[in-house]
Amino acid sequence: MRIGPALRLGRRLAFAKMGRAALIVSLIGIPTTGFAAAAVVVQSTQATTEESLRYDLGHAAAQMRLVGPDVAGLRQDPVQWQYTDSAPHSPAADATEDTPWADLLDQVPDGAEAIPVSTTQVVVAGPGAPVAVPTVEGATWSPVLDGHWHVLSGSAPTSDDQLMATPATLERLRVAVGDTVTVTDPVRKRFTVTGTMRDAAEDPDGEGLFVPSGSLPASDGGASSSRGSADLTVFLPTDAPTWSEIRALNAHGVVVQSRPVVLDPPDDRLSGGGIGNAATAYYGALALLGVFAAFEVALLAGAAFLVGTRADTRTHAIVTSLGGERGFVRAVVAGSGLALGLVGAVLGTALGTGIGVLAFRLLDDGSVTRWPGLHVPVLVLVTVAAVGVVAGLVSSLVAARAATRIDVLAALRGSLRPAAPRPRTERRRRAWVPVLVVTGTVMTLACGAGVLLLNDRPVQQDRWAWVVGVGVALGPCLVQLGVALASPWILAAVARAASRLGLAARIAARDARRNPVRTVPVLASVMSVVFVASVVITWSASEHARYVRQYEYATAVGVATVDVGASDAEGYPAGYDATLTAKAARVVAGALGSADVHVLAVNRESAGEDPTTVTVPHDFARRECPTTNTTTCASFLQSVGSGTPHVTAGTLDDYALLTGHRPSAAVRQALEDGRAVSLWPEYVHDGVVRIDTWRDRTADDVEPLERRRPDATTTIPAIADVQTPRIQVGVFMTRETAAAHGVPLVDGVLAVDLPEGLSTRGYDDLYAAWQAGGGADRERWGGPTPMIELGPVDDQATVQALVLALAAAVTIGATAVAVGLARSDGRRDDEVLDAVGAAPVVRRRVSAWQAAILTTIGAVVGTLLGLLPIRAVTLRFGDGPLGATHMPFVPDWPLLALLALGLPLVVTVGTWLTAGRGSRPAVRRAH
């Protein structure tokens, strides 16, 4: 057999009918375009070593930073220079918080020029309110550091009362170059703006100030006070330490990024230091998606090849009658697949590369860390193109085999009789369908039980997890294969049922049953993509259900709380201070404008360094909690003594704000009568709550409170008002009731109604307001950080929308292929309909019914099969190990119904609207 002539003939036949060629080229080219564009975009987010050094060092030779105390034992990786390790039992490994750190500037090599740079936060007087702005202190405008920072306009500061700023900062402060700005914290000082610049990694609209070294006082966080701080970085413009010098600096807690060492690293990498970049994960995901896309292409293009082979039966018969062997005929058809695959792959790769370049230009926002440069991954693109060529070749193999099994004499005289059924094929189908379906189902459920058993073990790191994971994924694929093999039976059953639905439905169903070579691949394609969508939707819905079942509300939705817990100089909790809380309330109210700030008195549950009195409500319930929930075994109930207040005092309005509704008459009467209200039934018994007090507790006490007898106990008459859902307020009373019963509650929590939430700028404004108005209390409390109760927000909507869009795109494409092939392959049927006087609308109805049959069967079966793996991994036979929380099986039935029924409906309507209407002249053929 001569391959060359066969391939040339196959190439000619491939483009003999441009419509069919365009269809197959599109099926291969469109996914190739997408993968090529994605490869260019992904690779353009990955910085090369030179690009990373360009940002990290600018034009400097090295940079130094402190990461540990001044003791031996620290080691760094030569390339991933901030990745460190400590030798076992070394001084670095045994260091404590009292171990002194080195002075970074003292570690600079002798005679080397150094540029110290540190970061801090300052508060600037804004046009209406103080503004907190991140600030970099040091000569960042030096040409040596160009690449990390970039000067945009103006000139560099020449004195310590000058600065540069980002354009967005000037816009927010409503000043221009040459104007002055007033820094109010950490020191009150006036600066003149000399120009604009920005950090190359930040957004162009990011805010920031750049001041010379020494501009900020040493006692308030300037670079001169950070000589032993991890916030200080020292750049070396010309001196690049060698690897041996870097190892010596490691012994003082200093890590170094040296340009020559990074470019030519020694063979002394740390284990785990050569961590791959994010491109590995992206390309892994693209590879998985590529396998799925190749499978879809093989199904649809294979159907197109089979229909084309049937249309070219006479040509293949002529080749055979002239002495062409079976292998030659196969090579002819395979040559057609190779030619079309090559054209589709080349066009798709070229177009995808152009789209990727265009996408990079549009998405590049100027951040060199997100978009370091345009990178065209030639090897990846060649691989994508090669996969496209192989997909075209593989798609034609079944058609190549079918081309050698024709009736030559019948084909030569133009007979279009359908192929005779093959009993052997039918017997194989009857044998394999139940085997595949049963085996796949059993494998999935068994491996799901295996996942359960593995998850219930204390040690999870072994290869069995991969085995059962593959089984859970492979089982449904076997079931799908079995269903695909059984498709002729399913279509036959549908054809019988459709006989009662009218002429168009009967013709469409019988055509689908009689032509499995083009209908089964389409059905399998729709089924597979809907299966993937069903798996993702069910998984995300079940995960969200688990999150909801474990979610504990702090307050009613839309309420923000601020804990004003003070700290001492050593960082230990210092309890609550009513004066500090009042100042915080004034600052928060001013920063939020007209917001009504509620001040709540709470109990102290966290002990400090000095002996402290701790007060908590008594839990009357006795229970075992192998897992947590949101009621009887809630984390809130089990966190008594951990610092979160469980007793709150306030007014009736405070109670209404926390609970989100108007208090009942019983609650109002109880608070007026001096009784308490327990929002958790575990805290009330026989109409009273009990408040236990322990004295002289310190942070060093490790014994739980419940194991010690309280030093004092107070009982207060109370009623229960359990919320649904429960909130993290244990016992509520008025301040008068607390004082009457001697319960030590102090103003320490702020509550604000913020139904719209708070923007990032809002948080910045709160921080700036506290820095401007906190005074000496800033040392005791870091400032207001509101915790806004938003409820269990479902963040899977984007993922679900994407998989639905993917399923819709593939289903629409597959349906278009099916209808197009049916119209091409069913030309004889159309001629008969025209000859007998059928209206053109009949063909539209036939196309719509065929789309409805194929998409509905594929979507319904795919949706149901998508439930199988999730059901398998959510099997439960007991409570599991202590502390384990298992994912429930909670399908999103409305969304799955939309996938199974709504998607076919949309496709059917679209097919009805776009199907052709014209009639064809009848053509007589010999039979």
N, C-alpha and C positions, 0 to 999 in steps of 0.2 A: 504494500500500500504506500502510495506517495502522499506525504502530508502536505507538501507545498500546493499542488493543484487543488486538493480538498479545501485548504484554508482560503485560497483565492476564490474558489466557487462559493464558499460560505460567506466571505466578505461581500461578494456581489449580491447574493440572496438576502443578506442582512439588510441592505439598503434598497432592495427592489421595491419594497412597499414602505414608503416614508412614514406613513401613519404609525404602523407597527414599530418601526425602528425608533421613531420619536418617543413612543410610549416606553419602550425598554430603556432607551438612553435616559429618559427622565427618571424612571424608577431607580436607576443606578446613580445618576448624576445629582439628584436632589439631596439624598443623604450624604453623598460624598462632599457636596458643597458645604453642608452644615458642619461636618466633622473637620473639614479643612479650615473653615472660618474659626471654629472653636479652638483648633490647635494654635492658630496664629494669635488669637486673643489671649489664651492661657499662657502661652510661652512669653508673650509680651508683658505679663505680670511678674515674671521671674527674672530677677536681676542676675547678671553675670558677676563673676568675681570682681572684675574691673569696675562695673557699675556700683556694686556694693561698696567698694573702697572709695569710689568717687563721692558717695554720700557720707560714709562714715568718717573719712579723713579729709575730704576736700583735696588739697594739694599737700597736706602735711604728711610726714613720714610715719608717724605713730600717734597713738593716744593711750593714756593711762587712766586707771580708775581703781578705787578701793572697793573691795568686796568682802574683806574679812579682817580679823584682828592681826596684829603684828606678831605672829608666831609661825613657826615652820609647819609644813605639812600640806599646804594648799598647792594644787596643780591646776593648770588651765589647758584647754585645748588650743593648739596653735592656730587653727582656722576659726572655729566657733569660739572666739576668744573669751566670751562671757560664760561659757560652759565650763564649770569647775568641779573639782572633786577633792576630797581630803583623804590622805592616807590613813588607814585604820590605826587607831590608838596613837595618832600623832597629836602634837599640841593643838593643831588647828581643829582636829576632830573633837578634842576634849575641851575646847575653849568655852567660856561662859560669857554672859552678857557683861561681866566686869572686866574681861580681858581687854587691855588697851589696844587702840588702833594706831597705826602709824600716821605721820603727817605726810600727805601725798606729795606736797611740793618738796619736801626733804628727800624724796626718793627719785627726783628727776636726775638723770645722769649729769655728772659734773661738766660744766661748760655748755650744756645744751640750752637752747632757747625754749621757753615754755609759754603757752597761752592757756591760762586757767579759765574754765567756763563752768558756771553753775546755774541751776534753775531755781526759781522761787516764785512766789505769788505776791503781787502788790495790789493795793487798792488805790485807784485814781479817782479824783473828783470828777464826776461826769456831769452832763448838762442838767440832769434832773435828780440823780442819785449816785452814790458811790458805785464804781465799776471795778470788779476784780479782774485782773489781767495777768496771764502767765508771763513771766519775765525771765530773760536770759541775761546773766551778768558775765561780761567778758568781751574780748575784742573779736566778736563774731563777724564783724565786717572786714576783717583782715583778708587780703587776697589769698592767703594761705588756706583759709577755710572756705573759699568759694567752691560751691558744690554741695556743702552741707547747709550753709546759709548763703543767700544771694541778695546783694544790694540792688534795689530797683531804681531808686532815684536819690538825689541829694548827695550829701557828703557824710563822712564818718565823724563821730563825735571827737572832739579834741580836748574836752574837759569833763570833769565828773558831774557837771550840771547839764549835760546834753545827753540825748538819747535818740534812737531810731525806733520806728514802729511799723507794723504792717499796715497796708492801706485800709483794711477793715477796721483796725483799731482807731485810726484817725477819723474814719467815717462815723464810728459809734460815739467817739468823744467830741465830734463836730469841731475838729481843729485841722490845721494844715501845716505843711512844712514851714518852719519859721515861727510858729506859735508856741506857746508854753502850755504844759500840763502840770498839774499838782498831784504828787503822790502823797497820800495821807497815811499809808501804812505799808511797811513797818516803820517809816519815818516820814515826817512831813517835810517835803522838799519840792522845789519847783525845778522842772527840767525844760529845756528848749529842744524842740523836735528839729533835727538836722537832716533827716531823710527817711526813706522807707526801705524796708528789706523784709525778707520772709525766710522761714525754714523751708528747705526744698521738699521736705516730706509732708508738710502740712497743707491743708486746703488753701487755695488762693484767698478765700474769704476768712481764713483763720485770724484770730487775734493774738497779739503778742507785743511786748516791749523788749528793747535791747539796750542795755546800759553798760557803761564801762566798769571794769573791775574797781572795787572800792567805792562805788557810788552809793551803795547801801551800807548801813552800819554793820560792823562785824558782829555785834551782839544780836542781830535780828535776821540772820540767815544769809548774809552776803557771802560772796566767794571767799573772802578773807576769813570768815568764821567757819568755813566748810572744809578746811584743810584736811580734816580727818573724817569727812563725810562721804557717803556713797553718791551724793548729789553732785560732787565735783569731778570734772573731767579735765585732764591736762593734755593739751595737744603739743606734740613736738614737731616743729616745722621741718627740721633738717636731720635730726638724729633718730635713726631707726634701731632700737635695741635688737641684738641678735637673740637666737633662741636660748643660748646659755645665760645671757643677761636677763631675759624674761623669766627664766626659771629661778634666778636669784631674787628677782623682784617678787615672785610668787611667795617666797618665804616671808615677806613683809605684808602679805595680804593684798598685793597689787597685781592686777591683771593688765595686759598690754596687748593692743592690736598693732602689729608692726607690718608695714606694707611688704617688705621683702619676705618676711616669714609666711605671710598669708599666700603670696604668689608662689613661693617655693617651700611648702611646709615640710618639716622634718617627719621622719617615720616615728612619731611619738604621740599619735592621736589617742585621746581618751575614749574609752568604751562608751559608745552612744554619742560621741562628739560629732561624728559624721552623719548626723541626721539629715535625711533627704529633704528637699524643699517641697512646697505644696504642690508642685507640678506632678509629682509622683501620684498623689491622690487623685488629682484631676485626670491625669491620663489613665489611671486605673478605672475611674468611673466612665471615661470616654470609651475605654476598651470594652467594658461590660455593655454599655449602650450600643457600641459598634457591633458586637456579636448579635444583639437583639435586632438591630437594623438590618444586618446581613441576612438574618433569618427571614425577616419580613420581605426583603427584596427578593430573596430566593423563591419565596412562595408566589409573590405576585408576578415577578418576571418569568418564573417557571411556567405559570399559567399562560402568560402571553406567548412564550415559546411553543407551548403545546398547541395553542390555537393556531399560531403561525405555521407550525409543522403540519397540522391538518389541512390548512389552506394550501400548503406547498406539496401536498401528497403527490400530485401529478408530476411535479419536478423531480421528487425523490424516486418516483416509479421509473421515470425516464433514465435517471442515473443508474438505477439498478438494472434496467433492461439492457443498457449498454455495457454491462459487465462490472459495474461498480460493486465492490464487496460491501458487506455490512460495516466493516471498520471504516471504509471510505465514506459511506453515507453518514455514519456517526461523526466522523471528522468534519464533514461539511456543516452539519448542524452545530457542532461544537465551535467550529470556526466562526459561525454567525454570532454565537454567544461571546466569543473572545473579541471579535471586532466591535460589537456593540458595547461590551463591557469596557474596552479600551477607550472608546470615544466618550462614554459617559464618565469614566474615571478622570480622563484628562480634562474634559470640559468642567466637570464638577470641582476638581482640585484647583484649576486656574480661577474659576469664578469664586470659589470659597476663599482662596488666598486674597483676591481683591476685596471681597467683603470683609475679611478679617482686618486687612490694612485700613479700610475705611472705618470700621468699627473702632479700631485703636485711635484713629485721629479724632473721632467724635467723643470717645469716652475719656481720653487723656485729659485729666483735670489739672495737670501740673505737678502732681505729687510723685516724686521719683521713687517712693517706696511702693506705691500702688501700680504705677506705670513707668518702670525704669527705662524702657526703650522699646522700639519696634523690633521684634525678633521673628524671623520666618524660619520655623523648624523644618529644614529640608528633609531630614530623615523621617520625621513623622508624616510629612506630606507625601513622601514617596510610599510610605507604608499604607496611608489612607488610599492612595491611588491604586496600589497593588491589591488591596482588599476589594476595591471596586471592580478591578479586572477579574479577580477570582470569583466574585459574586456573579458577574455576567457569565463566566464559564460554567460555574456550578449550576446556575439557573437553566442552562441549556442541556444538561446531561440527561435529564429524564426525557426531554423532547428528542434528543439524539437517539435514545434507545427506542422510543416509540416510532421514529422514522424508519427503523429497520424491520418493523413488524406489520407492514401494510400488505394489502392484497394488490400486487402489482398490476394484474390484468384489469381489475375493477377500477383502479386509480387511473390507468391509461385511457379508459373510455369515459372518465369523468364521473364515475358513480360517487354519490355522497351518502351512501348507506352508512348508518352508524356501525361502529365496530362491534363485532359479536362478543357477547359476554364470555369471560374466561372462568370456568368452574374452579380451576385451581386457585385463582386469585380470590374467589369468593370463599373457598375453604380456608385459605390462610387468614382472611379477614375474620371469619367466625372464630378461629382459634386464638388470634392475637388480641382482639378487642377486649374480651373479658380478662385475659391475663394482664394486659397493660393497666386497665382500669382498677382491678382488684389489687394488683401489686403496688401501683402508685398510691392508692388510698391507704393500704396497710403500711407502706413505707413511711408515708407522711405522718400518720397517727403514731406509729411506733417511735419514729425519731422525735416527734413532739414529746412523747413520754420520756424519751432519753434526755431531751433538753430539761424537762422538769427534774429528773433525777440528778443531772449534773449541776443544776442551779441550787439544789438543796444541799450540796456538799460545801464544806468550809473552804476547800482548795479547788480553784477553778482552772488553774493553768495547766492544761494538758491538750493533747491532740484529739481527744474524743469529742470535744466541742465542735471541731471542724467536721468530723464524721457525721454527727447528728445534724449539724447545720446544713451540710450538703444533702443529706437525706430529706430534710424538710423542703428544700428547694427543688430537688430532683423528682420527688414523688408526684407533685402536681403536674410536672412536665410529662411524665409517663401517662397520667390520666388524660391530659390534653391530646397526646398522641393517639391514645385509644379512642377518644371521642372523634378525632379527625378521621381515623380509619373507619369509624362507624357512621361518618357523615352521609354516605349514600343511603343508608337505612333511614337516617333521620329525614333526609330530603324526600325519600319515598313516602314516609308517613305524612310529611307536610303536603306532598302532592295529593295524596288521597283526601286529606282534610280540605285542601284548597279547591277541590273540585266543586264544592258547594258555594264558593264565594264569587262565582262569575267567570266569564270567559278569560279576562286578562289574568286573574289570579291563577286559573287552571293552566294557561299557557306558560306563565312564568315559573310555576312550580314544576311542571313537567320538563321544561327546558333545563332548569337547575338540576333535576334528577338525572336527565339523560346525558348531561355534559359535566361529569364530575371533574374532568381535567381542568376546567376553568372555574368551577364553583367551589370545590373543596379547598383549594389553596386560599381563595378569598375568605371563606368561612373560617379557616384556621388562622389567617392573619388577623381578622377582627377578634377572634376568640383569644389569641395570645396577648394582644395589646390591652384588651379589656381586662384580662386576667391580671396583668401587671397593675393596671389602675385600681382594680378591686382590692388587690393585696395592699397597696399603699394607702388607700382610703380606709380600709378596715384597720390596718395597723395604727394609723394616726388617730383614728377615732377611739380605739381601745387604749392607746397611750394617754390621750386626753382624758378619757374616763378614769383611768388610774390617777392621773394628776388631780382631777376634780374630787375623787373620793378621799384623797389625802390632804386636800387643801384646807387650811384652817384660816378663817377670816379673822383679821385683827379687830376690825370695826365694821360698821356698815360701809357699803361700797361708796366711794367718793369722799371719804373722810381721811384727812392726813393727820398723823400724830407725830410729835417731836418729843423725844425723851431728853430732858435737860439734866442728865446725870453728870455731876462734877467728878473730876479726877484730881488726885494729889500730884505732887511733883514727880513721884516715881511711877505714875500711871495707874495706881490702884484706885478702885472706886471710892469716892468720898461722899456718896449719898446725894441727897437733894437739898437745895438751898432755895428758900422762898424768894429771897432777894434776887438771886441769879435767874430764877424762873421768871420773875416779873420783868427783869430787864430783857430777857429773851423774848417774852411776849410782846413788849413794845417794839423791839427790832423787827420781829416777824410781821407784826401788824403794819409797820411802816413800809416794809419791803413788798408786802402783798397788796398794799393799797387799802381797799375797803373791806378786806376779809375780817370776819368776826372771829377773833382768837379766843378760844375757851381754855381756861387754866384749870387743871385737875390736880387734886392732891392724891398722892399714891404712897404705898408702903415701901419700905426699903427691904430688899431681899438679898442684895449682894454685899458681902463683907469686904472690908478694906484691909490695909496693912495694920492699922490700929484696931483694938477691940471695938466691936460694933454690935448694936442691938438690931436683930433681924426679926421681922414680923411677917407671918404668912397665915392664910386661912387654913383651917383644918379640913382635910379630906376624909369624909366619913365612910367612903366606899372602900371595900377591900376587894381587889381584883388582880388577876394575872393578865399581863398584856404581852403576848408573844409578838404581836404586830401593833402598829399604831392605826388609829382611825381618827375621825373628827368628833367623836362623842365620848364614850366611856374610857377610851384609851388614847385620847388626844395628847399631842406633845405638850400642849399648854398645861394640862393637868399634871404631867410628869416633869414639868420644868420648875416646880416650886423650889425656891431657894437658889435659882440660877441667875437671878437678876431681873427678870421680867416681872413687873408689878402685877399682883393678883387682886389687890384691894384698891378701890378708887373712890374718891369722895368728890362731890360736886353738886350742881343744882339740877333741877328737873330738866332745864334746857340742855345741860351737858348730857344727861341720860338720853334725851331724845336724839341728840347729835350722834352719840356713839352707837345707838341701836338702829337709827335710820327711820324711826317712826314715833308717833306721839305715844307717850306712856299710857298704859291702861289706867282705869280708875283705881284698881287695886294697888298698882305701883305708886300712883300719886298719893293715895291715902297712907300707904306704908311709910313713904319718905316724910310726909307731914307729921306722922305719929312718932317719928324717931326710930323707926325700924330700918333694917337693912334689906337689900334686894339681892338675892343670889341668882346669877344668870346661869349657873351650873348646878344641877341637882345634887352633885357630889358634895357641895359645900354647905348644904342645909339639911338639918335633921331635927325632927320634932319641933319645927317652927323656930329654930335658932341657928345662927352661924357661930362658929368658934374661931377666935383669933388667937393663935399661939405666938409666944415671944421667946426668943433665945437671946441671951445677953453674952457679951464678950466673945462674939464670933470674929474670926480673922480669916483672911484669904488662905492661910495655911491649913485651916481645918478641912480635912477631906471626908470626914464622917458625914453621911447624909443627915439632913434635919430629922427625917422620920424615924431615925434610929436613936435619937436622943429625946429624953423627956423635956418638954418645954419648961422654961423658968417661970412663965406666967401664962395664964389663959383668961380670955375674956369672952363671954357669950353675949350675943346681941339678938333680940327678936328679929325674925326675918321671914320673908316670903320668897317663893321661887318664881322667876320669870325667865324661863328658858327660851332662848332665841332659836330661830330656824332660818339659816344655819347659825350655829353657835359662834360667838365672837370672843376675843381674848380679853374679856373683862369678867373677873371672877365674882367679886362681891362689890356692890355699889351702895354707898350711903351718903348722907349729907355731912358737911364738915361739922355741924353741930352734934350730930350723932356720934361721930368719931371722937370729938372732944369729950362728950358726956361719958363715953365708955373707956376713955383713956387709950384709944388706938392712935399710935404715933404716925399720922399721915402728914406729909409735907408737899406743898405745891412743887410738882416736878415734871408734869407732862402737859404739852400744849396740843389742842385739837382744833382743826380748821376744816371747814367744809370746802373741798376743792373737787367738785364733780367733773371738771374738765381736765384734771391733772395739772402737772407743772412742767413747763418746758425746760430745756437745758439752760437757757438764759435765765429762767426764773430761779433755778438752783444757784446759778452764779450770782444773781442779785442778792439772794439771801446770804450767801457767803460774804459778799462784799459789804453788805449792811452790817453784819456782825463784826467784821474786821474793822469797820469804821466806827461802830458804836459800842463795841464790847468792852473796850478799855482793858483794865487789868484782868477782867474775868475771862479774857481769851485764853489765858494760861490754864484756867480750870475747866473750860468747856470748848470743844472744837468748833462749835457753831451749829446752826439749825440744818439738819438733813431730814426733811419730811419723809415719812414712810406712808405712801398713799395707797389705800386699799382699792385695788382695781378688780379684785375677784380673779378666778382662774381663767385668765385670758387664753383663748385658743389661738396659738400662733401657727397652726398647720393649714390655715386657709390658703396660703400661697402655694404650698406643696400640692394640696388637693386640686387647686385650679390648674396647676401645671400638668398634673397627670390627666385631668379631664381634657385639657387642650391637646395633649399628646394622643390620647385615645380618640378624640374627635378627628384630629388631623389624619391619623392612620386609617380610621374607619372610613372617612370621606374619600381618601385616596384609594383604599381598597375597593370601595363601592364603585367609584368612578372607573377603575380598571375592570371590575366585573361587568358593569353595564356596557362599557365600551367593547369589551371582548364579546359579550353576548350579541351586541348589534353587529359586530364584524362576523362572528361565527354563525349568527342566525340570519344572515342575509336571505337565505332561501325561504325561511319562515316569513320574513317580511314580504317577499315577493308573492308568496301564496296569499297572505292577507290582503295585499293590494289587488291581486287577481280576483279574489272573491268579493271585492268591494268593501272591505273593512275600513272604517274611518281612521284617519291618521292618529286620532286620540287613543286608539287601542294600543298602539306601540308605546305611547307615553305611559299608559296604565301598566303595560307589561313590564316596562323598565322600572316603574315605581314599585310594583309588586315584587320583582326580583330583588331590588335593593332592600325592601322590607323583610323578605324571607331570610336572606343571607345575613344581614346585620342583626336582626332580632335573634336568630339562632346563635350566632357567634357571641353577641353581647350578653344574652341571658346565660349561656353556658360558661362564658369567661367570668362573669360576675359571681356565679355560684362556685366555680372552682377556686376563685380568689379567696373565698372564705375558708377553704380547707387548710392551708398552712397556718393561718392565724388561729384557727380553732385548735390545731395540733399543738402550737407552742403555748396555748393558754389552758391546757388541760391541768386540772388540779384534783388531787386525791387526798389532800390534808392541808393543815395550816402551814407546813414548811418550817424551815429553821427560824430561830428567834430573830426578830427584826426584819425578816424578809417580807417584801411587799410584791405581790404578783400582779401581772397585767390581766385584767378581765377581758372577756370576749364580748365586745360591745360594737357590733357593726353599725355604721351610719346608714340605716335603712332608707331614709329619703334620698340621700346622695347616691346610694347603690341603685335605687329604683330609677333615678335620673340617668345613671350610667347604662343600666340594662334595657330600659324602655324609652327614656327620653332621647337618648342618642340615636337609636334606630329611627325614631319618629322624625327627628330633624333631618337625618340623611334621606329618608324617604321623601319628605316634602321637597328637599333640595333636588332630588332626582326627578321628581314630577315637574318641577319648574324648569329644569335645564335639559330634559330629554328632547330629542329632535322631533319635529312634526312633519317633515316633508315626506312624500311618497316616492317610491322607486319604480321604474318600469320593470315589468316582468321579463325575465330572461329564461329562455327554454334551454334545457340541457338534456343530454342523453342519459338513460339509466340502464 
